[in-house]
Amino acid sequence: MITVEGLRKTYGQHEAVRGIDLEVQAGEIFAFLGPNGAGKTTTVEILEGYRHPTAGKVEVLGADPARADRAWRARIGVMLQSWQVEPALTVRESLRQFAGYYPRSLPVEDVVRLVGLEEQGDTRAGRLSGGQQRRLDLGIALVGDPELLFLDEPTTGFDPAARRVAWQIISTLRDAGKTVLLTTHYLDEAQALADRVAILVDGRIRTEGPPESLVAGHATRITFRLADSVELPARFEPTAMADGRVELHSHEPLPVVYALTAWAVENGVDLADLQVRRPSLEDVYLDLTAGTHG
Ligand SMILES: Nc1ncnc2c1ncn2[C@@H]1O[C@H](COP(=O)(O)OP(=O)(O)OP(=O)(O)O)[C@@H](O)[C@H]1O
C-alpha cells in the first residue's frame, strides 16, 4: 500500500527527513510518533503528494504521489493539521462540497452521525468549537469512502469523550478494511489503535514495530516513595530519584522486589505507593527521545 525507501527532505540548510525506509500493508493502522519538528508532517505530506522529496523513492497505491492523478487522489482521504474548510459553510454544506470531489462518496447524513455532529449539522464551520472543527475535518477525510486515510493529529483538541468516539471511528475503519496512517502525540492513542508504530527522532526512524513488541524489550518499572531521612542502599541502582520518589528498572523484577521488601521490613522502612508495572509505550518513547526537544 505504501513503500518508502531512503526518503530525504531538506528545507534550505535544514535536513528535516534524513533517510526513512517504511512499508505499510493494506488494512494496517500505522502511527507516526515523535517530538515536535521530528519530520512526521513532512513525511506524511510527501506521501499525500503535497510536498516533494529531496531524495528517495515513494510509492503509494502503486503510484508516485508527486505525479498522481485525480483517480489516485479519489482513493485517499486526508485530515490535515490545519483548518481546511470555508468558515461560512455549514457542516452539511462543507461535507457535501467535499463529497462532490469523489466518485463514490458516503451519504452526508451518515458522516454527520459518524463524527457525532448531528446537533451542529446546520452550524457554520467558523462557529464550531476547536474539537468540533476537528470532527468535521475527520468527516471530510471520510466522506469520499477512501481506501487509504492520512490522519494528522486527528484528536488534538478533543475532550476525553470525543477522543474515545474518534478511536471507535478509527477502529471501525480498520474493521472495514481501510488502511490508516496517523500521527499523534498521544501515546495511549497509538497503543490503543495502531498495529505498528514508528518513533521518529530528528528525521530518522529510531524504532518501529507493534506497540507490544516495542514495549517487550524494556524493563519493568518499580516505583515507591521514601521518607527524606531514609537512604536507599546503592545496590538497588535507582534510575531516578526526586522529591522522595524512587524508580528502579529491572528485566527481572521478582528478585528485586523480594530484596527491596526484605530490606524495608528489616529496617522498618515504609515503601509508600509501591508499584510494579510493565513499561508502557510512553516509557519507551520517553527513553528514546530523552534529550531531544521539539
Ligand atoms: N515549509 C517549510 N519550510 C522550512 N522548514 C520547514 C517547513 N516545514 C517544516 N519545516 C521544518 O522541518 C522540520 C520538521 O517539521 P515537521 O512539521 O515535519 O515536524 P513534525 O514532526 O510534524 O512536528 P509537529 O509534531 O510539531 O507537528 C522542523 O524543523 C520544521 O521547522
The ligand as an SDF file (V2000), in Angstrom:
LIG
                    3D

 31 33  0  0  0  0  0  0  0  0999 V2000
    7.8480   24.5750    4.6730 N   0  0  0  0  0  0  0  0  0  0  0  0
    8.9050   24.5040    5.4880 C   0  0  0  0  0  0  0  0  0  0  0  0
    9.9830   25.2830    5.3180 N   0  0  0  0  0  0  0  0  0  0  0  0
   11.0570   25.2170    6.1090 C   0  0  0  0  0  0  0  0  0  0  0  0
   11.1700   24.3610    7.1530 N   0  0  0  0  0  0  0  0  0  0  0  0
   10.1380   23.5490    7.3940 C   0  0  0  0  0  0  0  0  0  0  0  0
    8.9460   23.5800    6.5820 C   0  0  0  0  0  0  0  0  0  0  0  0
    8.0930   22.6430    7.0600 N   0  0  0  0  0  0  0  0  0  0  0  0
    8.6970   22.0650    8.1210 C   0  0  0  0  0  0  0  0  0  0  0  0
    9.9300   22.5950    8.3210 N   0  0  0  0  0  0  0  0  0  0  0  0
   10.9020   22.2030    9.3640 C   0  0  0  0  0  0  0  0  0  0  0  0
   11.1450   20.8060    9.2210 O   0  0  0  0  0  0  0  0  0  0  0  0
   11.2200   20.1570   10.4900 C   0  0  0  0  0  0  0  0  0  0  0  0
   10.1830   19.0330   10.5560 C   0  0  0  0  0  0  0  0  0  0  0  0
    8.8930   19.5980   10.5740 O   0  0  0  0  0  0  0  0  0  0  0  0
    7.5580   18.7200   10.5920 P   0  0  0  0  0  0  0  0  0  0  0  0
    6.4090   19.6750   10.5170 O   0  0  0  0  0  0  0  0  0  0  0  0
    7.6490   17.6660    9.5690 O   0  0  0  0  0  0  0  0  0  0  0  0
    7.6420   18.0640   12.0530 O   0  0  0  0  0  0  0  0  0  0  0  0
    6.5640   17.2450   12.8860 P   0  0  0  0  0  0  0  0  0  0  0  0
    7.2550   16.0280   13.3600 O   0  0  0  0  0  0  0  0  0  0  0  0
    5.3250   17.0660   12.1060 O   0  0  0  0  0  0  0  0  0  0  0  0
    6.2860   18.2340   14.0980 O   0  0  0  0  0  0  0  0  0  0  0  0
    4.9580   18.5280   14.9830 P   0  0  0  0  0  0  0  0  0  0  0  0
    4.8580   17.4130   15.9610 O   0  0  0  0  0  0  0  0  0  0  0  0
    5.3060   19.8160   15.6610 O   0  0  0  0  0  0  0  0  0  0  0  0
    3.7900   18.6390   14.0550 O   0  0  0  0  0  0  0  0  0  0  0  0
   11.0310   21.2490   11.5380 C   0  0  0  0  0  0  0  0  0  0  0  0
   12.3060   21.6540   11.9820 O   0  0  0  0  0  0  0  0  0  0  0  0
   10.3340   22.3620   10.7800 C   0  0  0  0  0  0  0  0  0  0  0  0
   10.6860   23.6170   11.3170 O   0  0  0  0  0  0  0  0  0  0  0  0
  1  2  1  0
  2  3  1  0
  2  7  2  0
  3  4  2  0
  4  5  1  0
  5  6  2  0
  6  7  1  0
  6 10  1  0
  7  8  1  0
  8  9  2  0
  9 10  1  0
 10 11  1  0
 11 12  1  0
 11 30  1  0
 12 13  1  0
 13 14  1  0
 13 28  1  0
 14 15  1  0
 15 16  1  0
 16 17  2  0
 16 18  1  0
 16 19  1  0
 19 20  1  0
 20 21  2  0
 20 22  1  0
 20 23  1  0
 23 24  1  0
 24 25  2  0
 24 26  1  0
 24 27  1  0
 28 29  1  0
 28 30  1  0
 30 31  1  0
M  END
$$$$
